[in-house]
Amino acid sequence: MKTDNRSLGNSFEDEFSRLLFDRGFWVKKLAQTQQGQPADVLAVKKHKAYLIDCKVCSGDGFPLDRIEPNQTTAMELWHDCGNGDGWFALLYGDGEITMISFTTLKTHRDDPERKSKTLSFEEIVRDGISLERWLEKK
């Protein structure tokens, strides 16, 4: 099962990287290491860099504990260095991709009032932005 999930994730990373490249981004897919990596894709367009992690969602939404500690550290440092927000590309449903900022995910994850530790698909759509709209703004 883990191999299938990894294969699905790698396939999405490849597809996502190609989508960005086809839209004029310089794209570097970050190498997977034993310790993991803080993101999957580094993309640059018009002198602006984007740090992006790709996640495939299934079931009820996006479990917020899938944001790994090294991702939190890296995306906070990315922001603190003046690069703007890190992003998560969430693939779900019938191939829909929604971009959601790390700051938004962190706000949900760290909310002490939050009862569910999973971001629902409704919350993803409400608080994120479709890939197409995200690309139009870049």
Long-range contacts (C-beta under 8 A, 24 or more apart in sequence): 5-56, 8-56, 9-54, 9-55, 9-56, 12-54, 12-56, 12-89, 12-91, 13-40, 13-41, 13-54, 16-40, 16-41, 16-52, 16-54, 16-89, 16-91, 16-97, 17-41, 17-43, 19-131, 20-135, 23-135, 23-138, 25-50, 25-138, 35-70, 36-68, 36-70, 37-70, 38-68, 38-70, 38-71, 38-73, 38-74, 38-75, 39-71, 39-74, 39-75, 39-86, 41-89, 45-138, 46-138, 48-84, 48-138, 49-83, 50-84, 50-86, 50-87, 50-138, 51-75, 51-78, 51-83, 51-86, 51-87, 52-86, 52-87, 52-88, 52-89, 52-99, 53-86, 53-87, 53-88, 53-89, 54-88, 54-89, 54-91, 55-88, 55-89, 55-90, 55-91, 56-91, 56-92, 57-90, 57-91, 57-92, 57-121, 57-124, 58-92, 59-118, 60-118, 60-120, 60-121, 61-92, 61-118, 61-119, 61-120, 61-121, 61-123, 61-124, 62-88, 62-90, 62-92, 62-105, 62-118, 62-119, 62-124, 63-117, 63-118, 63-119, 64-105, 64-108, 64-109, 64-117, 64-118, 64-119, 65-109, 65-117, 67-102, 67-105, 67-106, 67-109, 71-102, 72-102, 72-106, 75-102, 79-103, 87-134, 89-131, 90-124, 90-128, 92-121, 92-124, 93-121, 96-130, 97-130, 97-131, 98-124, 98-125, 98-128, 98-129, 98-130, 98-131, 99-128, 99-129, 99-130, 99-131, 99-134, 100-124, 100-127, 100-128, 100-129, 104-128
